[in-house]
Amino acid sequence: MQKEIIDLIQAQMSVDHLEVELSGNHCSVTVVSAEFEGLSAVKKQQCIYQCLNEKIASGEIHAVNIRALTPSQWQANA
């Protein structure tokens, strides 16, 4: 399912970096995208939730931990 999640996010967003970790039906996602520039933390998370909505609605994913960063935020944390 990890590849499915990656494909879902990449199909809907332009990403510079993407990491997905699964533990059962819990998912941790790190997404770096210029599309996050100027967005609040909540808006960034909503972008990711929108990509994963069908997996969440079906119960395939129960919980999502999201780390959504702009490229400059990613560089600062590297």
DSSP file (Angstrom, degrees, kcal/mol; ACC not computed):
  #  RESIDUE AA STRUCTURE BP1 BP2  ACC     N-H-->O    O-->H-N    N-H-->O    O-->H-N    TCO  KAPPA ALPHA  PHI   PSI    X-CA   Y-CA   Z-CA
    1    1 A M     >        0   0    0      0, 0.0     4,-2.3     0, 0.0     5,-0.2   0.000 360.0 360.0 360.0 -20.5    0.0    0.0    0.0
    2    2 A Q  H  >  +     0   0    0      1,-0.2     4,-2.3     2,-0.2     5,-0.2   0.926 360.0  48.2 -58.0 -45.4    3.0    2.3    0.4
    3    3 A K  H  > S+     0   0    0      1,-0.2     4,-2.7     2,-0.2    -1,-0.2   0.878 109.2  54.2 -63.2 -37.7    3.4    2.6   -3.4
    4    4 A E  H  > S+     0   0    0      2,-0.2     4,-2.5     1,-0.2    -1,-0.2   0.916 109.1  47.9 -61.4 -43.0   -0.3    3.3   -3.7
    5    5 A I  H  X S+     0   0    0     -4,-2.3     4,-2.2     2,-0.2     5,-0.2   0.921 112.2  48.9 -64.9 -44.5   -0.1    6.2   -1.2
    6    6 A I  H  X S+     0   0    0     -4,-2.3     4,-2.7     1,-0.2     5,-0.2   0.932 112.4  48.8 -59.3 -46.2    3.0    7.6   -3.0
    7    7 A D  H  X S+     0   0    0     -4,-2.7     4,-1.9     1,-0.2    -2,-0.2   0.890 109.4  52.4 -62.1 -40.5    1.2    7.4   -6.3
    8    8 A L  H  X S+     0   0    0     -4,-2.5     4,-0.8     2,-0.2    -1,-0.2   0.923 113.6  42.9 -61.6 -45.2   -2.0    9.1   -5.0
    9    9 A I  H >X S+     0   0    0     -4,-2.2     4,-1.6     1,-0.2     3,-0.9   0.937 115.0  48.5 -68.4 -46.4    0.0   12.0   -3.6
   10   10 A Q  H 3< S+     0   0    0     -4,-2.7    -1,-0.2     1,-0.2    -2,-0.2   0.795 106.7  58.0 -66.3 -27.1    2.2   12.4   -6.7
   11   11 A A  H 3< S+     0   0    0     -4,-1.9    -1,-0.2    -5,-0.2    -2,-0.2   0.760 117.3  32.1 -71.7 -23.8   -0.8   12.2   -9.0
   12   12 A Q  H << S+     0   0    0     -3,-0.9     2,-0.3    -4,-0.8    -2,-0.2   0.541 121.8  38.3-111.8 -10.3   -2.4   15.2   -7.3
   13   13 A M  S  < S-     0   0    0     -4,-1.6     2,-0.7    -5,-0.1    -1,-0.1  -0.964  72.1-121.2-140.3 154.7    0.6   17.3   -6.2
   14   14 A S        -     0   0    0     -2,-0.3    21,-0.5    -3,-0.1     2,-0.4  -0.888  42.4-171.3 -92.3 114.4    4.0   18.4   -7.5
   15   15 A V        -     0   0    0     -2,-0.7    18,-0.2    18,-0.1     3,-0.1  -0.869  30.9-167.9-115.4 143.4    6.4   17.1   -4.8
   16   16 A D  S    S+     0   0    0     16,-3.6     2,-0.3    -2,-0.4    17,-0.2   0.738  85.7   7.4 -91.1 -30.3   10.1   17.7   -4.3
   17   17 A H  E     -A   32   0A   0     15,-1.4    15,-2.8     2,-0.0    -1,-0.4  -0.986  66.0-176.6-153.4 142.0   10.5   15.0   -1.7
   18   18 A L  E     +A   31   0A   0     -2,-0.3     2,-0.4    13,-0.2    13,-0.2  -0.970   3.4 178.5-148.3 127.2    8.1   12.3   -0.4
   19   19 A E  E     -A   30   0A   0     11,-2.4    11,-2.5    -2,-0.3     2,-0.4  -0.993   4.8-173.8-127.5 136.7    8.4    9.7    2.4
   20   20 A V  E     -A   29   0A   0     -2,-0.4     2,-0.4     9,-0.2     9,-0.2  -0.995   1.7-177.5-131.9 127.0    5.7    7.3    3.5
   21   21 A E  E     -A   28   0A   0      7,-2.7     7,-2.9    -2,-0.4     2,-0.4  -0.984   9.1-159.8-123.6 136.3    5.9    4.9    6.4
   22   22 A L  E     +A   27   0A   0     -2,-0.4     2,-0.3     5,-0.2     5,-0.2  -0.916  17.7 176.0-118.1 141.9    3.3    2.4    7.3
   23   23 A S  E >  S-A   26   0A   0      3,-2.6     3,-1.7    -2,-0.4     2,-0.3  -0.807  73.5 -56.7-138.9  95.6    2.5    0.6   10.6
   24   24 A G  T 3  S-     0   0    0     -2,-0.3    -1,-0.1     1,-0.2     0, 0.0  -0.552 119.7 -21.7  65.8-126.6   -0.6   -1.4   10.1
   25   25 A N  T 3  S+     0   0    0     -2,-0.3    37,-3.5    -3,-0.1    38,-1.3   0.154 118.5 100.8-101.8  19.9   -3.3    1.0    9.0
   26   26 A H  E <   -Ab  23  63A   0     -3,-1.7    -3,-2.6    36,-0.2     2,-0.4  -0.873  56.3-163.8-102.1 138.2   -1.4    4.0   10.5
   27   27 A C  E     -Ab  22  64A   0     36,-2.7    38,-3.1    -2,-0.4     2,-0.5  -0.973  14.1-162.5-129.7 133.1    0.5    6.1    8.0
   28   28 A S  E     -Ab  21  65A   0     -7,-2.9    -7,-2.7    -2,-0.4     2,-0.4  -0.973  17.6-173.3-113.4 129.5    3.3    8.7    8.4
   29   29 A V  E     -Ab  20  66A   0     36,-3.1    38,-2.7    -2,-0.5     2,-0.5  -0.978  16.0-169.7-128.7 131.7    3.8   11.0    5.5
   30   30 A T  E     -Ab  19  67A   0    -11,-2.5   -11,-2.4    -2,-0.4     2,-0.4  -0.988  15.9-180.0-116.3 121.6    6.5   13.7    4.9
   31   31 A V  E     -Ab  18  68A   0     36,-2.8    38,-2.9    -2,-0.5     2,-0.5  -0.985  13.4-168.4-126.4 128.0    5.8   15.8    1.8
   32   32 A V  E     +Ab  17  69A   0    -15,-2.8   -16,-3.6    -2,-0.4   -15,-1.4  -0.972  25.6 153.3-114.0 121.4    8.0   18.6    0.5
   33   33 A S    >   -     0   0    0     36,-2.2     3,-1.4    -2,-0.5   -18,-0.1  -0.996  51.4-138.6-151.2 140.4    6.3   20.8   -2.1
   34   34 A A  G >  S+     0   0    0     -2,-0.3     3,-1.8   -20,-0.3   -19,-0.1   0.713 100.8  77.4 -66.6 -20.1    6.5   24.3   -3.4
   35   35 A E  G 3  S+     0   0    0    -21,-0.5    -1,-0.3     1,-0.3    35,-0.1   0.692  84.4  63.9 -62.9 -17.3    2.7   24.2   -3.5
   36   36 A F  G X  S+     0   0    0     -3,-1.4     3,-2.3    33,-0.2    -1,-0.3   0.560  72.0 125.1 -83.8  -8.3    2.8   24.7    0.3
   37   37 A E  T <  S+     0   0    0     -3,-1.8     3,-0.1     1,-0.3    -3,-0.0  -0.291  83.1   5.8 -55.3 127.8    4.3   28.2    0.0
   38   38 A G  T 3  S+     0   0    0      1,-0.3     2,-0.3     0, 0.0    -1,-0.3   0.419 102.0 123.4  81.1  -1.4    2.2   30.7    1.8
   39   39 A L    <   -     0   0    0     -3,-2.3    -1,-0.3     1,-0.1    -3,-0.0  -0.668  61.8-118.6 -94.1 148.4   -0.2   28.1    3.3
   40   40 A S     >  -     0   0    0     -2,-0.3     4,-2.2    -3,-0.1     5,-0.2  -0.300  34.0-103.2 -71.9 166.5   -0.9   27.6    7.0
   41   41 A A  H  > S+     0   0    0      1,-0.2     4,-2.2     2,-0.2     5,-0.2   0.887 123.8  51.9 -58.2 -40.3   -0.1   24.3    8.6
   42   42 A V  H  > S+     0   0    0      1,-0.2     4,-2.3     2,-0.2    -1,-0.2   0.916 108.8  49.2 -64.9 -43.7   -3.8   23.3    8.5
   43   43 A K  H  > S+     0   0    0      2,-0.2     4,-1.7     1,-0.2    -1,-0.2   0.882 109.7  52.5 -64.1 -38.2   -4.1   24.1    4.8
   44   44 A K  H  X S+     0   0    0     -4,-2.2     4,-1.4     1,-0.2    -1,-0.2   0.937 110.7  47.2 -61.6 -46.3   -1.0   22.0    4.1
   45   45 A Q  H  X S+     0   0    0     -4,-2.2     4,-2.9     1,-0.2    -2,-0.2   0.885 107.6  56.6 -63.2 -38.8   -2.4   19.1    6.0
   46   46 A Q  H  X S+     0   0    0     -4,-2.3     4,-2.3     1,-0.2    -1,-0.2   0.866 102.5  56.1 -61.8 -35.9   -5.8   19.5    4.1
   47   47 A C  H  X S+     0   0    0     -4,-1.7     4,-1.3     2,-0.2    -1,-0.2   0.913 111.3  43.2 -60.7 -42.5   -3.9   19.1    0.8
   48   48 A I  H  X S+     0   0    0     -4,-1.4     4,-1.7     2,-0.2     3,-0.2   0.923 112.0  52.4 -71.1 -44.6   -2.5   15.8    1.9
   49   49 A Y  H  X S+     0   0    0     -4,-2.9     4,-0.8     1,-0.2    -2,-0.2   0.894 105.8  56.0 -57.1 -39.5   -5.8   14.6    3.4
   50   50 A Q  H >< S+     0   0    0     -4,-2.3     3,-0.6     1,-0.2     4,-0.3   0.892 106.9  49.6 -60.6 -39.8   -7.5   15.4    0.1
   51   51 A C  H 3< S+     0   0    0     -4,-1.3     3,-0.3    -3,-0.2    -1,-0.2   0.850 118.9  37.9 -65.5 -34.3   -5.0   13.1   -1.7
   52   52 A L  H >X S+     0   0    0     -4,-1.7     4,-2.1     1,-0.2     3,-0.7   0.351  82.3 111.7-100.2   4.3   -5.6   10.3    0.7
   53   53 A N  H <X S+     0   0    0     -4,-0.8     4,-3.1    -3,-0.6     5,-0.2   0.841  75.7  50.8 -52.4 -43.9   -9.3   10.7    1.2
   54   54 A E  H 3> S+     0   0    0     -4,-0.3     4,-1.7    -3,-0.3    -1,-0.3   0.874 111.9  47.8 -66.4 -35.2  -10.4    7.5   -0.6
   55   55 A K  H <>>S+     0   0    0     -3,-0.7     6,-2.0     2,-0.2     5,-1.0   0.859 114.9  46.0 -71.5 -35.2   -8.0    5.4    1.5
   56   56 A I  H ><5S+     0   0    0     -4,-2.1     3,-0.9     4,-0.2    -2,-0.2   0.927 112.3  50.2 -71.4 -45.8   -9.2    7.0    4.7
   57   57 A A  H 3<5S+     0   0    0     -4,-3.1    -2,-0.2     1,-0.3    -1,-0.2   0.848 110.4  50.2 -61.7 -35.0  -12.9    6.7    3.8
   58   58 A S  H 3<5S-     0   0    0     -4,-1.7    -1,-0.3    -5,-0.2    -2,-0.2   0.641 113.4-118.3 -78.9 -13.3  -12.4    3.0    3.0
   59   59 A G  T <<5S+     0   0    0     -3,-0.9    -3,-0.2    -4,-0.5    -2,-0.1   0.410  83.1 120.1  90.0  -2.7  -10.7    2.4    6.3
   60   60 A E  S   <S+     0   0    0     -5,-1.0     2,-0.5    -6,-0.3    -4,-0.2   0.876  82.4  37.9 -61.3 -35.6   -7.5    1.2    4.6
   61   61 A I        +     0   0    0     -6,-2.0    -2,-0.3     1,-0.1    -1,-0.2  -0.979  66.0 174.9-115.7 125.1   -5.8    4.1    6.5
   62   62 A H        +     0   0    0    -37,-3.5     2,-0.3    -2,-0.5   -36,-0.2   0.832  69.0  16.4 -95.6 -40.3   -7.0    4.8   10.0
   63   63 A A  E     -b   26   0A   0    -38,-1.3   -36,-2.7     2,-0.0     2,-0.4  -0.988  62.1-160.7-138.8 144.8   -4.6    7.5   11.1
   64   64 A V  E     -b   27   0A   0     -2,-0.3     2,-0.6   -38,-0.2   -36,-0.2  -0.990   5.0-162.3-129.9 126.8   -2.3    9.8    9.3
   65   65 A N  E     -b   28   0A   0    -38,-3.1   -36,-3.1    -2,-0.4     2,-0.5  -0.947  22.9-161.8-104.2 120.2    0.7   11.7   10.7
   66   66 A I  E     -b   29   0A   0     -2,-0.6     2,-0.5   -38,-0.2   -36,-0.2  -0.885  23.4-178.5-114.8 131.6    1.6   14.5    8.3
   67   67 A R  E     -b   30   0A   0    -38,-2.7   -36,-2.8    -2,-0.5     2,-0.5  -0.949  16.9-179.9-121.2 106.6    4.7   16.5    8.0
   68   68 A A  E     +b   31   0A   0     -2,-0.5     2,-0.3   -38,-0.2   -36,-0.2  -0.939   7.6 170.2-115.8 118.4    4.2   19.0    5.2
   69   69 A L  E     -b   32   0A   0    -38,-2.9   -36,-2.2    -2,-0.5   -33,-0.2  -0.917  32.8-125.7-130.8 150.6    7.0   21.4    4.4
   70   70 A T     >  -     0   0    0     -2,-0.3     4,-2.5   -38,-0.2     5,-0.2  -0.498  43.1-103.3 -79.7 163.0    8.0   23.9    1.7
   71   71 A P  H  > S+     0   0    0      0, 0.0     4,-2.4     0, 0.0     5,-0.2   0.887 124.2  50.5 -56.1 -38.7   11.4   23.3    0.1
   72   72 A S  H  > S+     0   0    0      2,-0.2     4,-2.0     1,-0.2     5,-0.1   0.884 110.2  49.2 -69.6 -36.2   13.0   26.1    2.2
   73   73 A Q  H  > S+     0   0    0      2,-0.2     4,-1.5     1,-0.2    -1,-0.2   0.905 111.2  50.5 -64.8 -40.7   11.6   24.6    5.4
   74   74 A W  H  X S+     0   0    0     -4,-2.5     4,-0.9     1,-0.2    -2,-0.2   0.913 110.1  49.6 -62.4 -44.2   12.9   21.2    4.3
   75   75 A Q  H >< S+     0   0    0     -4,-2.4     3,-0.6     1,-0.2    -1,-0.2   0.895 109.2  52.1 -62.0 -40.5   16.4   22.8    3.7
   76   76 A A  H 3< S+     0   0    0     -4,-2.0    -1,-0.2     1,-0.2    -2,-0.2   0.804 113.2  44.6 -66.3 -29.4   16.3   24.4    7.2
   77   77 A N  H 3<        0   0    0     -4,-1.5    -1,-0.2     1,-0.2    -2,-0.2   0.537 360.0 360.0 -91.1  -8.4   15.5   21.1    8.8
   78   78 A A    <<        0   0    0     -4,-0.9    -1,-0.2    -3,-0.6    -2,-0.1   0.485 360.0 360.0 -74.6 360.0   18.1   19.1    6.8
